[in-house]
Amino acid sequence: MTKTRLAALDLAEGNAMRAPGEATGMMALEIAIDEMAEKLGIDPVQFRILNDTQVVPDRPNPPSSQDPQSAADSHDKQSPNIPFSQRQLIECLRLGAERFGWSKRDARPGQIRDGRWLMGIGTAAAFRNNQLTKSGARVRLETDGTVTVETDMTDIGTGTYTIIAQTAAEMMGLPLGRVSVRLGDSAFPVSAGSGGQWGANNSTAGVYAACVKLREMIAQKLGFNSAETEFTDGEVRAANHGVALVEAARDGSISAEDAIEYGDLHKKYQQSTFGAHFVEVGVDAATAEIRVRRMLAVCAAGRILNPKSARSQVIGAMTMGVGAALMEELVVDKNIGFFVNHDLAGYEVPVHADIPHQEMIFLDETDPMSSPMKAKGVAELGICGVAAAVANAVYNATGVRVRDYPITLDKLIDKLPAVG
């Protein structure tokens, strides 16, 4: 088990940056897992697979308040632990190992060379919870047959406009170009908001709920049984009869507003996303300069609403993980409490030359417990575990275990294997 404790210091508060606590916590945890596997003489991938679980070890399933006998029995025996709604970490690890060529890894550190470079590969698991949050939307069929979606959801460059438009278009049987999305206005229904990789799943589920309500209103107006009605190719159909969708708004636009709510679902299932990161590095045998050569992420994150934008989020997160591992450090002058590198001239972040070939794979999965969309988030999952995978690769290359990020050359150079 792991715990995080806060220390009171005369410094700016340390808090979530780019990802919540899993990202920073796994920087340490997944190095510890690698060390434990080595001490036991077990391959790091296999060690993680052997210790996988399909239930949450420290979350017993509470007895139902409506079942007195169950409550009584819980005093006599331990309640079963809450299961994960979906947990395909093993599949991520196995597929990643196969695609990355893990079987060619030499478990003995410092054995593989490419000219002056010491070569190594490392892995780490990725984990981030799937948060369920109430989210609302308003959907309106206009008199010209187009659909307008309104919600106070935000798009901070993550593709929210696109996936909300996709959801409404699919629900209302229209091409994407016939859907208009309006976001970010406080006059619109309250949404989940952006952050913590909960935005996509919850906001689209809220749009889905509003579309279901609008479909029922349209079907009723056109004289259809809503349970038997299909919305496709701009038409409303039931049996062998079809009517153009625009006909429903002949006398004026039709608007529906609704929200997605989850009740006590979080008490019945633990919802999380999982992944596996694989990294290959080269470390200069003379200078200890580190170069990441290739990266792979395999993610299990429910239904992927838009593969292109989801991939962009993950490879961006992988890039941030490299920065956390190798260069990003806030330096404080302890004599006067001055942040020395307070701008991008001194606070180093990865640039194009630092980032090699990146590959990422989404498992083909849906999570029916997550929401009507059967989706989850991917944003933070892409960064969780990356820094540890880099650190484990550096260890495999050099035999030097660095436990103090960032892993800069000064922490390696006097411990490197002799140049032969």
MITINU-482252 format. One record per residue (C-alpha): x, y, z; residue number from 0. Coordinates in nm, 3 decimals. Each point is the difference from the previous one (the first is absolute). Last residue first. Layout:
# residues N
figu east=X	north=Y	up=Z	pos=NUM
...
This chain:
# residues 420
figu east=3.619	north=-0.039	up=-2.272	pos=419
figu east=-0.157	north=0.300	up=0.170	pos=418
figu east=-0.036	north=-0.088	up=0.367	pos=417
figu east=-0.360	north=-0.037	up=0.112	pos=416
figu east=-0.166	north=0.325	up=0.107	pos=415
figu east=0.001	north=0.115	up=0.363	pos=414
figu east=0.181	north=0.333	up=-0.026	pos=413
figu east=-0.219	north=0.116	up=-0.290	pos=412
figu east=-0.341	north=-0.100	up=0.127	pos=411
figu east=-0.141	north=0.267	up=0.231	pos=410
figu east=0.189	north=0.276	up=-0.187	pos=409
figu east=-0.163	north=-0.120	up=-0.325	pos=408
figu east=-0.350	north=0.099	up=0.108	pos=407
figu east=-0.276	north=-0.235	up=0.110	pos=406
figu east=-0.260	north=0.254	up=0.107	pos=405
figu east=-0.093	north=-0.139	up=0.241	pos=404
figu east=0.168	north=-0.156	up=0.302	pos=403
figu east=-0.009	north=-0.378	up=0.022	pos=402
figu east=0.283	north=-0.070	up=-0.243	pos=401
figu east=0.096	north=-0.368	up=-0.033	pos=400
figu east=0.325	north=-0.044	up=-0.189	pos=399
figu east=0.042	north=-0.333	up=-0.180	pos=398
figu east=0.061	north=0.195	up=-0.320	pos=397
figu east=-0.244	north=-0.100	up=-0.273	pos=396
figu east=-0.247	north=-0.192	up=0.215	pos=395
figu east=0.007	north=0.284	up=0.252	pos=394
figu east=-0.069	north=0.256	up=-0.272	pos=393
figu east=-0.290	north=-0.217	up=-0.121	pos=392
figu east=-0.146	north=-0.013	up=0.352	pos=391
figu east=0.023	north=0.378	up=0.022	pos=390
figu east=-0.175	north=0.043	up=-0.336	pos=389
figu east=-0.276	north=-0.243	up=0.101	pos=388
figu east=-0.029	north=0.186	up=0.332	pos=387
figu east=-0.046	north=0.332	up=-0.182	pos=386
figu east=-0.273	north=-0.148	up=-0.223	pos=385
figu east=-0.203	north=-0.161	up=0.280	pos=384
figu east=-0.296	north=0.238	up=-0.011	pos=383
figu east=0.045	north=0.237	up=-0.295	pos=382
figu east=-0.239	north=-0.161	up=-0.250	pos=381
figu east=-0.253	north=-0.094	up=0.267	pos=380
figu east=-0.043	north=0.371	up=0.072	pos=379
figu east=-0.178	north=0.068	up=-0.330	pos=378
figu east=-0.169	north=-0.332	up=-0.074	pos=377
figu east=-0.348	north=0.021	up=0.152	pos=376
figu east=-0.274	north=-0.261	up=0.005	pos=375
figu east=-0.260	north=-0.119	up=-0.252	pos=374
figu east=-0.303	north=-0.227	up=0.008	pos=373
figu east=-0.195	north=0.295	up=-0.148	pos=372
figu east=-0.305	north=-0.088	up=0.211	pos=371
figu east=0.236	north=0.035	up=0.299	pos=370
figu east=0.282	north=-0.190	up=0.171	pos=369
figu east=-0.167	north=-0.331	up=0.077	pos=368
figu east=-0.015	north=-0.108	up=-0.365	pos=367
figu east=0.378	north=0.032	up=-0.030	pos=366
figu east=0.101	north=-0.043	up=-0.362	pos=365
figu east=0.321	north=-0.153	up=-0.130	pos=364
figu east=0.220	north=-0.011	up=-0.308	pos=363
figu east=0.333	north=0.066	up=0.169	pos=362
figu east=0.148	north=0.333	up=-0.100	pos=361
figu east=0.352	north=-0.006	up=-0.139	pos=360
figu east=0.271	north=0.265	up=0.007	pos=359
figu east=0.323	north=0.050	up=-0.186	pos=358
figu east=0.249	north=0.279	up=0.047	pos=357
figu east=0.314	north=0.039	up=-0.210	pos=356
figu east=0.240	north=0.233	up=0.175	pos=355
figu east=-0.061	north=0.308	up=0.214	pos=354
figu east=0.297	north=0.208	up=0.110	pos=353
figu east=0.053	north=0.167	up=-0.339	pos=352
figu east=-0.361	north=0.121	up=0.001	pos=351
figu east=0.043	north=0.186	up=0.328	pos=350
figu east=-0.031	north=-0.130	up=0.355	pos=349
figu east=-0.025	north=0.248	up=0.288	pos=348
figu east=0.282	north=0.185	up=0.173	pos=347
figu east=-0.061	north=0.261	up=0.266	pos=346
figu east=0.287	north=0.243	up=-0.058	pos=345
figu east=-0.099	north=0.192	up=-0.311	pos=344
figu east=-0.360	north=-0.111	up=0.051	pos=343
figu east=-0.032	north=0.228	up=0.303	pos=342
figu east=0.036	north=-0.019	up=0.377	pos=341
figu east=0.331	north=-0.185	up=0.005	pos=340
figu east=0.145	north=0.139	up=0.323	pos=339
figu east=-0.312	north=0.004	up=0.216	pos=338
figu east=0.121	north=0.216	up=0.287	pos=337
figu east=-0.041	north=-0.096	up=0.365	pos=336
figu east=0.297	north=0.216	up=0.108	pos=335
figu east=0.250	north=-0.256	up=0.126	pos=334
figu east=-0.185	north=-0.303	up=-0.135	pos=333
figu east=0.042	north=0.105	up=-0.362	pos=332
figu east=-0.277	north=-0.213	up=-0.149	pos=331
figu east=0.029	north=-0.208	up=-0.317	pos=330
figu east=-0.316	north=-0.126	up=-0.171	pos=329
figu east=0.094	north=-0.310	up=-0.196	pos=328
figu east=-0.118	north=-0.131	up=-0.335	pos=327
figu east=0.279	north=-0.179	up=-0.183	pos=326
figu east=0.008	north=-0.378	up=-0.020	pos=325
figu east=-0.298	north=-0.177	up=0.152	pos=324
figu east=-0.253	north=0.282	up=0.022	pos=323
figu east=0.081	north=0.111	up=-0.353	pos=322
figu east=-0.031	north=-0.354	up=-0.130	pos=321
figu east=-0.340	north=-0.024	up=0.167	pos=320
figu east=-0.108	north=0.321	up=-0.173	pos=319
figu east=0.076	north=-0.164	up=-0.334	pos=318
figu east=-0.204	north=-0.305	up=0.099	pos=317
figu east=-0.288	north=0.235	up=0.082	pos=316
figu east=0.019	north=0.151	up=-0.347	pos=315
figu east=0.007	north=-0.351	up=-0.146	pos=314
figu east=-0.314	north=-0.080	up=0.198	pos=313
figu east=-0.196	north=0.312	up=-0.088	pos=312
figu east=0.080	north=-0.031	up=-0.369	pos=311
figu east=-0.114	north=-0.362	up=0.003	pos=310
figu east=-0.333	north=0.105	up=0.150	pos=309
figu east=-0.043	north=0.266	up=-0.271	pos=308
figu east=0.055	north=-0.255	up=-0.277	pos=307
figu east=-0.190	north=-0.289	up=0.160	pos=306
figu east=-0.318	north=0.201	up=0.062	pos=305
figu east=-0.246	north=-0.148	up=0.250	pos=304
figu east=0.230	north=-0.274	up=0.125	pos=303
figu east=-0.226	north=-0.245	up=0.182	pos=302
figu east=0.157	north=-0.106	up=0.328	pos=301
figu east=0.343	north=0.118	up=0.104	pos=300
figu east=0.239	north=-0.292	up=-0.039	pos=299
figu east=0.327	north=0.157	up=-0.113	pos=298
figu east=0.320	north=-0.134	up=-0.159	pos=297
figu east=0.281	north=0.257	up=-0.006	pos=296
figu east=0.320	north=-0.040	up=-0.200	pos=295
figu east=0.315	north=0.210	up=-0.002	pos=294
figu east=0.317	north=0.017	up=-0.208	pos=293
figu east=0.351	north=0.141	up=0.020	pos=292
figu east=0.010	north=0.207	up=0.319	pos=291
figu east=0.344	north=0.159	up=0.020	pos=290
figu east=0.193	north=0.032	up=0.325	pos=289
figu east=0.338	north=0.173	up=0.030	pos=288
figu east=0.217	north=-0.193	up=0.246	pos=287
figu east=0.314	north=0.168	up=-0.146	pos=286
figu east=0.224	north=-0.299	up=-0.070	pos=285
figu east=-0.234	north=-0.296	up=-0.044	pos=284
figu east=-0.265	north=0.216	up=-0.165	pos=283
figu east=-0.335	north=-0.138	up=0.118	pos=282
figu east=-0.244	north=-0.138	up=-0.259	pos=281
figu east=-0.362	north=-0.048	up=0.089	pos=280
figu east=-0.285	north=-0.236	up=-0.088	pos=279
figu east=-0.341	north=0.052	up=0.158	pos=278
figu east=-0.309	north=-0.216	up=0.060	pos=277
figu east=-0.316	north=0.126	up=0.166	pos=276
figu east=-0.294	north=-0.216	up=0.105	pos=275
figu east=-0.360	north=0.105	up=0.048	pos=274
figu east=-0.301	north=0.007	up=0.225	pos=273
figu east=-0.317	north=0.203	up=0.050	pos=272
figu east=-0.212	north=-0.017	up=0.312	pos=271
figu east=-0.355	north=-0.059	up=0.118	pos=270
figu east=-0.041	north=-0.174	up=0.333	pos=269
figu east=-0.345	north=-0.154	up=0.001	pos=268
figu east=-0.297	north=-0.019	up=0.238	pos=267
figu east=0.046	north=0.312	up=0.212	pos=266
figu east=0.087	north=0.216	up=-0.302	pos=265
figu east=-0.334	north=-0.096	up=-0.155	pos=264
figu east=-0.186	north=0.165	up=0.288	pos=263
figu east=-0.196	north=0.244	up=-0.217	pos=262
figu east=0.163	north=0.064	up=-0.337	pos=261
figu east=-0.156	north=0.319	up=-0.135	pos=260
figu east=-0.006	north=0.112	up=-0.363	pos=259
figu east=-0.177	north=0.324	up=-0.076	pos=258
figu east=-0.300	north=0.120	up=-0.199	pos=257
figu east=-0.123	north=0.280	up=-0.222	pos=256
figu east=-0.222	north=-0.027	up=-0.306	pos=255
figu east=-0.081	north=0.257	up=-0.267	pos=254
figu east=-0.232	north=-0.008	up=-0.302	pos=253
figu east=0.024	north=0.280	up=-0.258	pos=252
figu east=-0.314	north=0.138	up=-0.159	pos=251
figu east=-0.309	north=-0.106	up=-0.193	pos=250
figu east=0.192	north=-0.205	up=-0.260	pos=249
figu east=0.232	north=-0.138	up=0.269	pos=248
figu east=-0.119	north=-0.362	up=-0.025	pos=247
figu east=0.012	north=0.020	up=-0.378	pos=246
figu east=0.377	north=0.060	up=0.014	pos=245
figu east=0.053	north=-0.363	up=0.100	pos=244
figu east=-0.136	north=-0.119	up=-0.335	pos=243
figu east=-0.268	north=-0.265	up=0.051	pos=242
figu east=0.033	north=-0.376	up=-0.045	pos=241
figu east=-0.242	north=-0.293	up=0.001	pos=240
figu east=0.098	north=-0.363	up=-0.053	pos=239
figu east=0.020	north=-0.088	up=0.374	pos=238
figu east=0.088	north=0.326	up=0.174	pos=237
figu east=0.222	north=0.267	up=-0.149	pos=236
figu east=0.102	north=0.358	up=0.076	pos=235
figu east=0.215	north=0.131	up=-0.282	pos=234
figu east=0.321	north=0.195	up=-0.044	pos=233
figu east=0.199	north=-0.308	up=-0.099	pos=232
figu east=-0.102	north=-0.183	up=0.318	pos=231
figu east=-0.218	north=0.047	up=0.307	pos=230
figu east=-0.177	north=-0.323	up=0.086	pos=229
figu east=-0.332	north=-0.028	up=0.182	pos=228
figu east=-0.135	north=-0.314	up=0.167	pos=227
figu east=0.014	north=0.116	up=0.363	pos=226
figu east=-0.108	north=0.351	up=-0.103	pos=225
figu east=-0.328	north=-0.130	up=-0.143	pos=224
figu east=-0.053	north=0.241	up=-0.286	pos=223
figu east=-0.262	north=0.272	up=-0.045	pos=222
figu east=0.231	north=0.271	up=-0.134	pos=221
figu east=-0.027	north=0.207	up=0.317	pos=220
figu east=0.055	north=-0.305	up=0.221	pos=219
figu east=0.308	north=-0.104	up=-0.194	pos=218
figu east=0.140	north=0.352	up=0.024	pos=217
figu east=-0.052	north=0.020	up=0.377	pos=216
figu east=0.152	north=-0.345	up=0.055	pos=215
figu east=0.299	north=0.086	up=-0.217	pos=214
figu east=0.053	north=0.321	up=0.199	pos=213
figu east=0.008	north=-0.195	up=0.329	pos=212
figu east=0.252	north=-0.249	up=-0.137	pos=211
figu east=0.204	north=0.290	up=-0.138	pos=210
figu east=0.015	north=0.165	up=0.344	pos=209
figu east=0.129	north=-0.325	up=0.155	pos=208
figu east=0.260	north=-0.042	up=-0.276	pos=207
figu east=0.119	north=0.358	up=0.052	pos=206
figu east=0.049	north=-0.079	up=0.370	pos=205
figu east=0.187	north=-0.318	up=-0.094	pos=204
figu east=0.217	north=0.210	up=-0.231	pos=203
figu east=0.090	north=0.229	up=0.291	pos=202
figu east=0.067	north=-0.288	up=0.239	pos=201
figu east=0.227	north=-0.211	up=-0.220	pos=200
figu east=0.196	north=0.286	up=-0.152	pos=199
figu east=0.050	north=0.214	up=0.309	pos=198
figu east=0.114	north=-0.251	up=0.261	pos=197
figu east=0.371	north=-0.003	up=-0.087	pos=196
figu east=0.084	north=0.184	up=0.327	pos=195
figu east=-0.101	north=0.332	up=-0.146	pos=194
figu east=-0.258	north=0.162	up=-0.224	pos=193
figu east=-0.355	north=0.081	up=0.110	pos=192
figu east=-0.267	north=-0.251	up=0.103	pos=191
figu east=-0.277	north=0.209	up=-0.149	pos=190
figu east=-0.247	north=0.261	up=0.125	pos=189
figu east=-0.271	north=0.085	up=-0.251	pos=188
figu east=0.069	north=0.315	up=-0.206	pos=187
figu east=-0.019	north=0.354	up=0.138	pos=186
figu east=0.353	north=-0.044	up=0.135	pos=185
figu east=0.128	north=0.000	up=-0.359	pos=184
figu east=0.298	north=-0.225	up=-0.080	pos=183
figu east=-0.131	north=-0.202	up=-0.288	pos=182
figu east=-0.217	north=0.024	up=-0.313	pos=181
figu east=-0.006	north=-0.296	up=-0.238	pos=180
figu east=-0.164	north=0.010	up=-0.343	pos=179
figu east=-0.104	north=-0.326	up=-0.168	pos=178
figu east=-0.083	north=-0.030	up=-0.370	pos=177
figu east=0.365	north=-0.036	up=-0.100	pos=176
figu east=0.029	north=-0.319	up=0.203	pos=175
figu east=-0.255	north=-0.178	up=-0.218	pos=174
figu east=-0.336	north=-0.062	up=0.167	pos=173
figu east=-0.168	north=-0.302	up=0.160	pos=172
figu east=-0.096	north=0.179	up=0.323	pos=171
figu east=0.204	north=-0.219	up=0.236	pos=170
figu east=0.299	north=-0.028	up=-0.232	pos=169
figu east=0.009	north=0.373	up=-0.071	pos=168
figu east=-0.043	north=0.087	up=0.368	pos=167
figu east=0.288	north=-0.222	up=0.107	pos=166
figu east=0.229	north=0.108	up=-0.284	pos=165
figu east=-0.064	north=0.368	up=0.077	pos=164
figu east=0.091	north=-0.064	up=0.363	pos=163
figu east=0.313	north=-0.185	up=-0.112	pos=162
figu east=0.111	north=0.281	up=-0.232	pos=161
figu east=-0.063	north=0.299	up=0.224	pos=160
figu east=0.181	north=-0.176	up=0.284	pos=159
figu east=0.318	north=-0.050	up=-0.202	pos=158
figu east=0.255	north=0.043	up=0.279	pos=157
figu east=0.116	north=0.353	up=-0.082	pos=156
figu east=-0.143	north=0.152	up=0.315	pos=155
figu east=-0.360	north=-0.067	up=-0.105	pos=154
figu east=-0.240	north=0.092	up=0.278	pos=153
figu east=-0.342	north=-0.134	up=0.107	pos=152
figu east=-0.268	north=0.264	up=0.063	pos=151
figu east=-0.240	north=-0.200	up=-0.217	pos=150
figu east=-0.193	north=0.082	up=-0.315	pos=149
figu east=-0.053	north=-0.236	up=-0.295	pos=148
figu east=-0.165	north=0.127	up=-0.319	pos=147
figu east=-0.156	north=-0.236	up=-0.255	pos=146
figu east=-0.070	north=0.078	up=-0.366	pos=145
figu east=-0.334	north=-0.066	up=-0.168	pos=144
figu east=-0.058	north=0.357	up=-0.122	pos=143
figu east=-0.257	north=0.064	up=0.275	pos=142
figu east=0.258	north=-0.084	up=0.268	pos=141
figu east=0.008	north=-0.318	up=0.209	pos=140
figu east=0.139	north=0.102	up=0.338	pos=139
figu east=0.221	north=-0.183	up=0.248	pos=138
figu east=0.065	north=0.131	up=0.352	pos=137
figu east=0.273	north=-0.159	up=0.211	pos=136
figu east=0.074	north=-0.127	up=0.350	pos=135
figu east=0.282	north=-0.171	up=0.186	pos=134
figu east=0.005	north=-0.177	up=0.335	pos=133
figu east=0.347	north=-0.135	up=0.076	pos=132
figu east=0.148	north=-0.349	up=-0.018	pos=131
figu east=0.379	north=-0.017	up=0.037	pos=130
figu east=0.199	north=-0.273	up=-0.172	pos=129
figu east=0.311	north=-0.068	up=0.210	pos=128
figu east=0.348	north=0.012	up=-0.149	pos=127
figu east=0.254	north=-0.279	up=-0.037	pos=126
figu east=0.307	north=-0.064	up=-0.214	pos=125
figu east=0.244	north=-0.289	up=0.043	pos=124
figu east=0.370	north=0.046	up=-0.050	pos=123
figu east=0.260	north=-0.128	up=-0.245	pos=122
figu east=0.367	north=0.032	up=-0.073	pos=121
figu east=0.247	north=-0.039	up=-0.283	pos=120
figu east=0.375	north=0.050	up=0.003	pos=119
figu east=0.289	north=0.094	up=-0.224	pos=118
figu east=0.342	north=0.136	up=0.096	pos=117
figu east=0.104	north=0.228	up=-0.286	pos=116
figu east=0.356	north=0.040	up=-0.125	pos=115
figu east=-0.058	north=-0.239	up=-0.288	pos=114
figu east=-0.331	north=-0.169	up=0.065	pos=113
figu east=0.049	north=-0.189	up=0.323	pos=112
figu east=-0.195	north=-0.261	up=0.196	pos=111
figu east=0.127	north=-0.143	up=0.329	pos=110
figu east=-0.040	north=0.287	up=0.246	pos=109
figu east=-0.268	north=-0.161	up=0.213	pos=108
figu east=-0.058	north=-0.378	up=-0.008	pos=107
figu east=-0.363	north=-0.064	up=-0.099	pos=106
figu east=0.098	north=0.000	up=-0.367	pos=105
figu east=-0.305	north=0.108	up=-0.197	pos=104
figu east=-0.072	north=-0.196	up=-0.320	pos=103
figu east=-0.330	north=-0.134	up=0.141	pos=102
figu east=-0.121	north=0.359	up=0.039	pos=101
figu east=-0.028	north=0.044	up=-0.377	pos=100
figu east=-0.225	north=0.306	up=0.025	pos=99
figu east=-0.304	north=-0.158	up=-0.167	pos=98
figu east=0.011	north=-0.316	up=0.210	pos=97
figu east=0.066	north=0.179	up=0.329	pos=96
figu east=-0.276	north=0.248	up=-0.074	pos=95
figu east=-0.251	north=-0.272	up=-0.078	pos=94
figu east=0.084	north=-0.186	up=0.320	pos=93
figu east=0.000	north=0.307	up=0.222	pos=92
figu east=-0.323	north=0.144	up=-0.138	pos=91
figu east=-0.175	north=-0.339	up=0.021	pos=90
figu east=0.108	north=-0.035	up=0.363	pos=89
figu east=-0.131	north=0.348	up=0.079	pos=88
figu east=-0.342	north=-0.087	up=-0.135	pos=87
figu east=-0.214	north=0.107	up=0.294	pos=86
figu east=-0.366	north=0.066	up=-0.067	pos=85
figu east=-0.276	north=0.073	up=0.253	pos=84
figu east=0.257	north=-0.063	up=0.272	pos=83
figu east=-0.145	north=-0.209	up=0.280	pos=82
figu east=-0.085	north=0.121	up=0.352	pos=81
figu east=0.137	north=-0.235	up=0.263	pos=80
figu east=-0.207	north=-0.284	up=0.138	pos=79
figu east=-0.124	north=0.059	up=0.356	pos=78
figu east=0.202	north=-0.159	up=0.281	pos=77
figu east=-0.185	north=-0.254	up=0.206	pos=76
figu east=-0.208	north=0.000	up=0.314	pos=75
figu east=-0.081	north=0.370	up=0.022	pos=74
figu east=-0.081	north=0.006	up=-0.371	pos=73
figu east=-0.260	north=-0.272	up=0.059	pos=72
figu east=-0.211	north=0.243	up=0.201	pos=71
figu east=0.007	north=0.261	up=-0.276	pos=70
figu east=-0.091	north=-0.265	up=-0.257	pos=69
figu east=-0.288	north=-0.112	up=0.220	pos=68
figu east=-0.123	north=0.357	up=0.031	pos=67
figu east=-0.023	north=0.042	up=-0.381	pos=66
figu east=-0.137	north=0.341	up=-0.082	pos=65
figu east=0.310	north=0.178	up=0.130	pos=64
figu east=0.202	north=-0.202	up=-0.252	pos=63
figu east=0.329	north=-0.131	up=0.134	pos=62
figu east=0.313	north=0.207	up=-0.074	pos=61
figu east=0.240	north=-0.151	up=-0.255	pos=60
figu east=0.340	north=0.001	up=0.167	pos=59
figu east=0.245	north=0.256	up=-0.142	pos=58
figu east=0.364	north=-0.066	up=0.098	pos=57
figu east=0.098	north=-0.263	up=-0.258	pos=56
figu east=-0.201	north=0.148	up=-0.289	pos=55
figu east=-0.109	north=-0.297	up=-0.211	pos=54
figu east=0.127	north=-0.145	up=-0.330	pos=53
figu east=0.357	north=-0.035	up=0.122	pos=52
figu east=0.340	north=-0.018	up=-0.167	pos=51
figu east=0.300	north=-0.130	up=0.193	pos=50
figu east=0.115	north=-0.262	up=-0.249	pos=49
figu east=-0.040	north=0.246	up=-0.289	pos=48
figu east=0.215	north=0.262	up=0.170	pos=47
figu east=0.275	north=-0.254	up=0.064	pos=46
figu east=-0.027	north=-0.126	up=-0.359	pos=45
figu east=0.073	north=0.346	up=-0.134	pos=44
figu east=0.289	north=0.054	up=0.243	pos=43
figu east=0.157	north=-0.343	up=-0.076	pos=42
figu east=0.045	north=-0.183	up=0.328	pos=41
figu east=0.329	north=-0.044	up=0.189	pos=40
figu east=-0.160	north=0.094	up=0.331	pos=39
figu east=0.242	north=0.291	up=0.052	pos=38
figu east=-0.059	north=0.112	up=-0.360	pos=37
figu east=-0.378	north=-0.008	up=0.038	pos=36
figu east=0.024	north=0.206	up=0.319	pos=35
figu east=0.215	north=0.261	up=-0.173	pos=34
figu east=-0.247	north=0.032	up=-0.288	pos=33
figu east=-0.294	north=0.030	up=0.241	pos=32
figu east=0.189	north=0.272	up=0.190	pos=31
figu east=0.057	north=0.188	up=-0.326	pos=30
figu east=-0.373	north=-0.029	up=-0.069	pos=29
figu east=-0.086	north=0.148	up=0.339	pos=28
figu east=0.228	north=0.302	up=-0.025	pos=27
figu east=-0.114	north=0.163	up=-0.326	pos=26
figu east=-0.335	north=-0.166	up=0.070	pos=25
figu east=-0.072	north=0.251	up=0.274	pos=24
figu east=0.065	north=0.299	up=-0.223	pos=23
figu east=-0.243	north=-0.107	up=-0.273	pos=22
figu east=-0.251	north=-0.159	up=0.237	pos=21
figu east=-0.035	north=0.325	up=0.193	pos=20
figu east=-0.175	north=0.206	up=-0.266	pos=19
figu east=0.126	north=0.080	up=-0.351	pos=18
figu east=0.143	north=0.296	up=-0.189	pos=17
figu east=0.109	north=0.152	up=0.331	pos=16
figu east=-0.167	north=-0.119	up=0.321	pos=15
figu east=0.132	north=0.180	up=0.307	pos=14
figu east=0.312	north=0.106	up=0.186	pos=13
figu east=-0.077	north=0.321	up=0.186	pos=12
figu east=0.252	north=0.282	up=-0.038	pos=11
figu east=0.271	north=-0.021	up=0.259	pos=10
figu east=0.050	north=0.052	up=0.373	pos=9
figu east=-0.076	north=-0.364	up=0.063	pos=8
figu east=-0.288	north=-0.193	up=0.156	pos=7
figu east=0.030	north=-0.365	up=-0.106	pos=6
figu east=-0.293	north=-0.180	up=-0.160	pos=5
figu east=-0.037	north=-0.375	up=0.026	pos=4
figu east=-0.071	north=-0.252	up=-0.276	pos=3
figu east=-0.071	north=-0.361	up=0.083	pos=2
figu east=0.083	north=-0.329	up=-0.167	pos=1
figu east=-0.113	north=-0.356	up=0.060	pos=0
